[in-house]
Amino acid sequence: MSSPVIAVDGPSGSGKSSTARGVAARLGIDYLDTGAMYRAVTWALLDHGVDVDDPVTVAEAARSVAIDVGTDPAEPSIRANDVDVTAPVRAAEVTAAVSAVSAVPEVRALMVELQRGIIAASTGIVVEGRDIASVVAPDAPVKVYLVADVGARAVRRTAELGGSGEEVDLTREDLDRRDRLDSSREASPLVMADGATVLDTTHLSLEEVIAAVVHLVEQTLDRGPALEEDAHEA
């Protein structure tokens, strides 16, 4: 296969972003963080004072948001309406609002169309999110579903956000809330796709998780190091 697509799904804090970036870098292919795309839309709506709890207003306003994504795993970036929002999309107010925005079917339809276009234009890509193998790229030859104990996920997410140990319980509550919202939404809920390989990252280091996924890719595609050579030659 000349254009491998590797789908990495899982709940918040399961290690999707770090794993997907690491795998893409190891294989010399592109990386797409679909969660950042929903965050970018959310940022733009908040920036324009849109009521993110009104799905009708969100659906209408989202159509005017232009999203541009950088797929270099060494330096992934995202722009909303020509503004670099790579850092701002991680702000607390965006995190609090993104579930509501991403649950709007019209928003998901817009983003899925854009994501599929990025995938089609790539010579090889690792795509991470919550509905990649189930909706965005159901024909991906490699499907990975990461899971982890919610306690471990809370510790990781708190560290990512620069928080202290005292904030872990609050982060855990937020993860529980996000899990419920993501799993119960009508449009593209968080589910494990048929044929996905489940990888529990609770007691694994990042390097161990990356190595496990790379091994799975090599086994599945039966090509090993040739992946990187083809990606660079394309």
C-alpha positions as CSV (number, residue, x, y, z in Angstrom):
1,M,0.0,0.0,0.0
2,S,1.6,3.3,-1.1
3,S,-0.5,5.5,1.2
4,P,-0.9,3.8,4.6
5,V,-3.5,5.2,6.9
6,I,-3.1,4.4,10.6
7,A,-6.1,5.2,12.8
8,V,-5.6,5.9,16.5
9,D,-8.7,6.3,18.6
10,G,-9.5,6.4,22.3
11,P,-10.8,8.6,25.1
12,S,-9.2,11.7,26.5
13,G,-5.9,11.1,28.3
14,S,-5.3,7.7,26.8
15,G,-2.2,8.9,25.1
16,K,-3.5,9.3,21.5
17,S,-1.6,12.5,20.6
18,S,1.8,11.6,22.0
19,T,1.5,8.1,20.5
20,A,0.3,9.1,17.1
21,R,3.0,11.8,16.8
22,G,5.6,9.4,17.8
23,V,4.5,6.7,15.4
24,A,4.3,9.2,12.5
25,A,7.8,10.5,13.3
26,R,9.2,7.0,13.6
27,L,7.7,6.0,10.2
28,G,8.4,9.3,8.4
29,I,4.8,10.0,7.5
30,D,2.2,12.7,8.3
31,Y,0.3,13.2,11.5
32,L,-3.3,14.6,11.9
33,D,-4.8,15.6,15.2
34,T,-8.5,15.7,14.5
35,G,-9.2,16.8,18.1
36,A,-7.3,20.0,17.5
37,M,-9.6,20.7,14.5
38,Y,-12.7,20.7,16.7
39,R,-10.8,22.8,19.3
40,A,-10.0,25.3,16.5
41,V,-13.6,25.6,15.5
42,T,-14.5,26.0,19.2
43,W,-11.9,28.7,19.7
44,A,-13.2,30.6,16.7
45,L,-16.8,30.5,17.9
46,L,-15.8,31.6,21.4
47,D,-13.7,34.4,19.8
48,H,-16.8,35.6,18.0
49,G,-19.0,35.4,21.0
50,V,-21.1,32.5,19.7
51,D,-23.3,30.7,22.3
52,V,-21.7,27.2,22.1
53,D,-24.6,25.7,23.9
54,D,-27.0,26.6,21.0
55,P,-26.5,23.9,18.4
56,V,-28.4,25.8,15.7
57,T,-26.2,28.8,16.1
58,V,-23.1,26.7,16.3
59,A,-24.0,24.8,13.1
60,E,-24.5,28.1,11.2
61,A,-21.4,29.9,12.6
62,A,-19.1,26.9,12.0
63,R,-19.6,27.1,8.2
64,S,-17.7,30.3,8.2
65,V,-14.6,29.0,10.1
66,A,-11.7,28.2,7.8
67,I,-9.4,25.5,9.3
68,D,-5.8,24.9,8.0
69,V,-3.8,22.0,9.5
70,G,-0.1,21.4,9.5
71,T,0.7,17.7,9.4
72,D,4.4,17.6,10.3
73,P,4.7,15.4,13.4
74,A,7.7,17.3,14.6
75,E,5.8,20.6,14.6
76,P,2.0,20.1,14.1
77,S,0.1,23.3,13.8
78,I,-3.4,24.6,13.2
79,R,-4.9,27.8,12.1
80,A,-8.5,29.1,12.3
81,N,-9.5,32.0,10.0
82,D,-5.8,32.5,9.3
83,V,-4.9,32.9,13.0
84,D,-2.3,30.5,14.5
85,V,-4.3,28.8,17.3
86,T,-1.9,25.9,18.0
87,A,-1.4,27.0,21.6
88,P,-4.8,28.8,22.2
89,V,-6.8,25.7,21.4
90,R,-5.5,24.1,24.6
91,A,-6.9,26.9,26.8
92,A,-9.3,25.9,29.6
93,E,-12.3,27.7,28.1
94,V,-11.8,25.8,24.9
95,T,-11.5,22.5,26.7
96,A,-14.7,23.2,28.6
97,A,-16.7,24.0,25.4
98,V,-15.3,21.6,22.8
99,S,-17.6,18.6,23.7
100,A,-20.7,20.7,23.0
101,V,-19.4,22.0,19.7
102,S,-18.1,18.7,18.5
103,A,-21.4,17.0,19.3
104,V,-23.2,19.2,16.7
105,P,-23.8,16.9,13.6
106,E,-23.1,19.8,11.1
107,V,-19.8,20.5,12.7
108,R,-18.8,16.9,12.5
109,A,-19.8,16.7,8.9
110,L,-17.7,19.7,8.0
111,M,-14.6,18.4,9.9
112,V,-15.0,14.8,8.6
113,E,-15.0,16.1,5.0
114,L,-11.9,18.2,5.7
115,Q,-10.2,15.3,7.4
116,R,-10.9,12.9,4.5
117,G,-9.4,15.4,2.1
118,I,-6.2,15.7,4.1
119,I,-6.0,11.9,4.3
120,A,-6.5,11.5,0.6
121,A,-3.8,14.1,-0.2
122,S,-1.2,12.3,2.0
123,T,1.3,9.7,1.0
124,G,1.0,8.1,4.5
125,I,-0.6,9.4,7.7
126,V,-1.3,8.7,11.3
127,V,-4.7,10.1,12.2
128,E,-5.8,10.4,15.8
129,G,-9.2,11.1,17.3
130,R,-12.4,9.5,18.6
131,D,-14.1,8.4,15.4
132,I,-11.3,7.8,12.9
133,A,-11.7,4.0,12.4
134,S,-15.4,4.1,12.8
135,V,-16.3,7.1,10.7
136,V,-13.5,9.1,9.1
137,A,-11.3,6.3,7.7
138,P,-13.2,3.0,8.2
139,D,-11.0,1.3,5.6
140,A,-7.8,2.2,7.3
141,P,-5.6,-1.0,7.3
142,V,-4.3,-0.3,10.8
143,K,-6.8,0.5,13.6
144,V,-5.6,1.1,17.1
145,Y,-7.9,1.8,20.1
146,L,-6.0,3.1,23.2
147,V,-7.4,2.7,26.6
148,A,-6.1,3.4,30.1
149,D,-7.4,3.5,33.7
150,V,-9.1,6.9,34.3
151,G,-6.8,7.5,37.2
152,A,-3.7,7.2,35.0
153,R,-5.4,9.3,32.3
154,A,-6.1,12.1,34.9
155,V,-2.5,12.1,36.0
156,R,-1.3,12.4,32.4
157,R,-3.7,15.1,31.5
158,T,-2.9,17.2,34.6
159,A,0.8,17.0,33.8
160,E,0.1,17.9,30.1
161,L,-1.7,21.0,31.3
162,G,1.0,22.0,33.8
163,G,-1.2,21.3,36.8
164,S,-0.3,20.1,40.3
165,G,-1.1,16.9,42.0
166,E,-4.0,18.6,43.8
167,E,-5.8,19.1,40.5
168,V,-5.8,15.4,39.5
169,D,-9.2,14.8,41.1
170,L,-10.8,17.7,39.2
171,T,-9.2,16.4,36.0
172,R,-10.6,13.0,36.7
173,E,-14.1,14.4,37.1
174,D,-13.7,16.3,33.8
175,L,-12.5,13.1,32.0
176,D,-15.5,11.2,33.3
177,R,-17.8,13.9,32.1
178,R,-16.1,14.0,28.7
179,D,-16.3,10.2,28.4
180,R,-20.0,10.3,29.0
181,L,-20.5,13.1,26.4
182,D,-18.3,11.5,23.8
183,S,-19.8,8.1,24.1
184,S,-23.5,9.2,24.1
185,R,-23.5,11.9,21.4
186,E,-25.7,11.2,18.4
187,A,-23.1,12.1,15.8
188,S,-20.0,9.9,15.6
189,P,-19.9,8.7,19.2
190,L,-16.7,7.4,20.7
191,V,-16.7,3.6,20.0
192,M,-14.2,0.9,19.2
193,A,-14.4,0.1,15.6
194,D,-14.6,-3.5,14.3
195,G,-11.2,-4.9,13.6
196,A,-9.4,-2.4,16.0
197,T,-6.5,-3.6,18.1
198,V,-7.0,-2.6,21.8
199,L,-3.9,-1.4,23.6
200,D,-4.0,-0.7,27.3
201,T,-1.5,2.1,28.0
202,T,-2.1,2.3,31.8
203,H,1.2,0.7,32.8
204,L,3.2,1.4,29.6
205,S,5.7,4.1,28.9
206,L,5.2,6.3,25.9
207,E,8.1,4.6,24.1
208,E,6.6,1.2,24.8
209,V,3.3,2.3,23.3
210,I,4.9,3.8,20.2
211,A,7.0,0.6,19.7
212,A,3.9,-1.6,20.0
213,V,2.0,0.4,17.4
214,V,4.9,0.6,15.0
215,H,5.2,-3.2,15.4
216,L,1.5,-3.6,14.6
217,V,1.9,-1.4,11.5
218,E,4.8,-3.4,10.3
219,Q,3.0,-6.7,10.9
220,T,-0.2,-5.5,9.3
221,L,1.3,-3.9,6.2
222,D,4.2,-6.5,6.0
223,R,6.6,-3.8,4.9
224,G,8.5,-2.6,7.8
225,P,11.2,0.0,7.1
226,A,10.1,0.3,3.5
227,L,7.2,2.5,4.8
228,E,9.6,5.4,5.5
229,E,11.5,5.0,2.3
230,D,8.3,5.1,0.2
231,A,7.0,8.1,2.2
232,H,10.1,10.1,1.5
233,E,10.2,9.1,-2.2
234,A,6.6,10.1,-2.9
